[in-house]
Amino acid sequence: MMAIENEQEFQKWKATTEASREVVQKAIDALNRGDAEGFINSFSNDLDFWMPGTTPVSGRTKGLPEFTALVEKVAGYLDVMITIKVTNFIACGEWVVSEAVGHGVTKNGQDYDNTYCHLWQVRDGKIVKFVEYNDTDLIMRVLCAQ
């Protein structure tokens, strides 16, 4: 982390932190409203997304088209799209961390209630990096077990 040496640098850092938090909050709000376009438009065209694991929906995507295809793949498993409730939100400069619980319903009627830790990096009003940690065993047992 860079050292903040004066009030002007502090104010710039503070404004960047707040702007980053707002971009992420708007993305989450769009997801929870079912606004796919608003959610996708929160991300940069050169988005770097990574979800660790070996599930059919885990891995790294490079660029918005690959990420959009992954979101569509996840949506294909669901009858009711996932909404998330943030339980902890931390922002520092370009970086935002959110802890959340999610709820969706699979095509076979099972509740899909996962827990998440998301790391988001924001630049120029867009999310440029997004990392999702979750319960991959639950993904296999519930989401992808159709």
C-alpha positions in Angstrom: 0.0 0.0 0.0 1.3 3.4 -0.8 2.1 5.9 1.9 -0.2 8.9 2.0 2.0 11.9 2.6 -0.4 14.9 2.6 -4.0 16.0 2.9 -4.4 16.2 -0.9 -3.2 12.6 -1.4 -5.5 11.5 1.4 -8.5 13.2 -0.1 -7.8 11.6 -3.5 -7.4 8.1 -1.9 -10.7 8.7 0.1 -12.5 9.7 -3.1 -11.2 6.7 -5.0 -12.2 4.4 -2.1 -15.8 5.8 -2.1 -16.1 5.6 -5.9 -14.9 2.0 -5.9 -17.4 1.1 -3.2 -20.2 2.7 -5.2 -19.3 0.9 -8.4 -19.4 -2.5 -6.6 -22.6 -1.6 -4.8 -24.3 -0.7 -8.1 -23.2 -4.0 -9.6 -24.6 -5.9 -6.6 -27.8 -3.9 -6.7 -28.2 -4.6 -10.5 -27.7 -8.4 -9.9 -30.3 -8.4 -7.1 -32.8 -6.5 -9.3 -32.4 -9.1 -12.0 -30.9 -6.3 -14.2 -28.4 -8.5 -16.2 -27.4 -5.6 -18.5 -26.8 -3.3 -15.6 -24.7 -6.0 -13.9 -22.6 -6.8 -17.0 -22.1 -3.1 -17.7 -20.4 -2.6 -14.4 -17.4 -4.5 -15.7 -14.5 -3.4 -17.9 -14.2 -4.9 -21.4 -10.9 -6.4 -20.3 -12.2 -7.9 -17.1 -10.0 -10.5 -15.4 -12.3 -12.9 -13.5 -11.2 -15.9 -11.4 -13.1 -18.5 -9.4 -10.8 -21.1 -7.9 -11.9 -24.7 -8.1 -12.7 -27.6 -10.4 -16.4 -27.2 -10.9 -18.0 -26.7 -14.3 -18.3 -23.0 -13.5 -14.9 -22.5 -11.9 -11.8 -21.0 -13.6 -10.5 -17.8 -15.2 -12.1 -15.7 -17.8 -10.3 -13.0 -19.7 -12.5 -10.2 -21.1 -16.2 -9.4 -20.9 -17.4 -11.8 -23.5 -15.9 -14.8 -21.6 -17.3 -13.5 -18.3 -20.8 -13.0 -19.8 -20.7 -16.5 -21.2 -19.9 -17.8 -17.7 -22.7 -15.8 -16.2 -25.1 -17.2 -18.8 -23.8 -20.8 -18.0 -24.6 -20.3 -14.3 -28.0 -18.8 -15.1 -28.7 -22.0 -17.2 -28.6 -24.0 -14.0 -31.1 -21.8 -12.2 -34.9 -21.2 -12.2 -34.5 -18.2 -9.9 -31.3 -16.2 -10.4 -28.9 -15.7 -7.5 -29.3 -12.7 -5.3 -26.8 -11.8 -2.7 -26.9 -10.1 0.7 -23.6 -8.4 1.7 -22.8 -9.1 5.3 -19.4 -7.3 5.3 -18.0 -4.6 3.0 -14.5 -3.2 3.1 -13.1 -0.7 0.6 -9.6 0.7 0.3 -8.6 2.7 -2.8 -9.3 0.7 -6.0 -10.0 -2.5 -4.0 -13.3 -3.7 -2.4 -13.9 -6.9 -0.5 -17.4 -8.1 0.2 -18.5 -11.1 2.2 -22.0 -12.3 1.3 -24.6 -15.0 1.4 -26.6 -15.8 -1.7 -29.9 -17.4 -2.6 -31.1 -18.9 -5.8 -33.3 -21.9 -6.9 -32.0 -24.5 -9.3 -34.0 -25.8 -12.3 -34.9 -28.9 -10.2 -36.3 -26.8 -7.4 -33.5 -27.0 -4.9 -32.5 -23.9 -2.9 -29.0 -22.9 -3.8 -27.6 -20.9 -0.8 -23.9 -20.3 -1.1 -21.5 -18.1 0.9 -19.1 -15.8 -0.9 -16.0 -13.7 -0.5 -15.6 -11.3 -3.4 -12.5 -9.2 -4.3 -13.2 -6.4 -6.7 -10.7 -4.0 -8.3 -12.2 -0.8 -9.8 -10.5 1.6 -12.3 -12.1 4.4 -14.2 -15.6 3.5 -13.0 -15.5 -0.1 -14.1 -14.6 -3.4 -12.4 -11.4 -4.6 -13.9 -10.7 -7.6 -11.7 -13.2 -9.9 -9.9 -12.3 -12.9 -7.7 -15.0 -15.1 -6.2 -14.4 -17.6 -3.4 -17.3 -19.8 -2.5 -18.3 -23.3 -1.4 -17.4 -25.4 -4.4 -18.7 -28.6 -2.9 -22.1 -26.9 -2.7 -21.8 -26.0 -6.4 -21.2 -29.6 -7.3 -23.9 -31.1 -5.0 -26.7 -28.5 -5.7 -26.1 -26.2 -8.6 -24.4 -28.5 -11.1 -26.1 -31.8 -10.0 -28.9 -31.6 -12.4 
